[in-house]
Amino acid sequence: MDQFIGETQYWDRGIGSLLIKSMVAYLINKKRINKVVMDPQAWNKRAIRCYEKSGFKKIKLLPCHELHEGEYRDCWLMEYRETE
């Protein structure tokens, strides 16, 4: 799962958290999944905080995981697990 809010005037308004929580709820309730994973780049503290607020947990650091703008970047493997 990946998302992007490009317009900075919409940052820090809870839109990202609302988007993440709504998508997770849809996947759990309509698609019957029990786990969602993502791999944000480790430098992206804003995104990681949003995911943590939405119930995601850091699982494992993935060194040099993603090629981005000509450089390999570290990422965090993060997951949301539906509780029983």
C-alpha positions in Angstrom: 0.0 0.0 0.0 1.4 3.4 -0.9 -0.1 6.9 -1.0 1.0 10.5 -1.6 -0.3 13.9 -0.6 1.7 16.2 -2.8 0.1 19.6 -2.0 1.9 20.8 1.1 -1.1 23.0 2.2 -2.9 19.7 2.9 -0.2 18.3 5.2 -0.7 18.2 9.0 -4.5 18.2 8.7 -5.1 14.5 9.4 -5.9 13.6 5.8 -3.2 11.0 5.6 -4.3 9.3 8.8 -7.9 9.4 7.6 -6.9 7.9 4.3 -4.8 5.1 5.9 -7.5 4.2 8.5 -10.3 4.2 5.9 -8.3 2.0 3.4 -7.4 -0.5 6.2 -11.0 -0.6 7.3 -12.2 -1.2 3.7 -9.6 -4.0 3.2 -10.6 -5.7 6.5 -14.3 -5.3 6.2 -14.9 -5.7 2.5 -12.0 -7.7 1.3 -11.6 -9.9 4.4 -7.8 -9.4 4.7 -6.1 -9.7 8.1 -2.7 -8.0 7.3 -1.5 -4.9 5.3 2.2 -4.3 4.7 4.1 -1.3 3.4 7.7 -0.3 3.1 8.2 3.5 3.6 11.6 5.0 3.2 13.3 5.3 6.6 14.0 9.0 6.2 10.3 9.7 5.8 9.4 10.4 9.5 6.1 12.1 8.6 4.8 9.1 6.8 6.1 6.6 9.4 4.4 8.6 12.2 1.1 8.6 10.2 1.3 4.8 9.8 2.1 4.3 13.4 -0.9 6.4 14.5 -3.0 4.3 12.2 -1.9 1.0 13.9 1.1 -0.1 11.8 4.1 -1.5 13.6 7.7 -1.4 12.4 8.8 -5.0 11.7 12.3 -4.9 10.2 14.7 -2.3 8.7 15.4 -3.1 5.1 18.8 -1.7 4.2 19.3 -0.3 0.7 15.9 -1.6 -0.2 14.5 0.9 -2.7 16.2 2.7 -5.6 15.0 6.2 -5.4 16.4 9.1 -7.5 19.5 7.2 -8.3 20.3 6.1 -4.7 19.4 2.9 -2.8 17.4 3.9 0.3 16.7 2.1 3.6 13.1 1.3 4.2 11.0 0.0 7.1 8.9 -3.0 6.7 5.7 -2.1 8.5 2.5 -4.1 9.0 -1.0 -3.7 10.3 -2.5 -6.9 11.6 -6.2 -7.3 12.4 -6.8 -8.2 16.0 -9.1 -11.0 16.8 
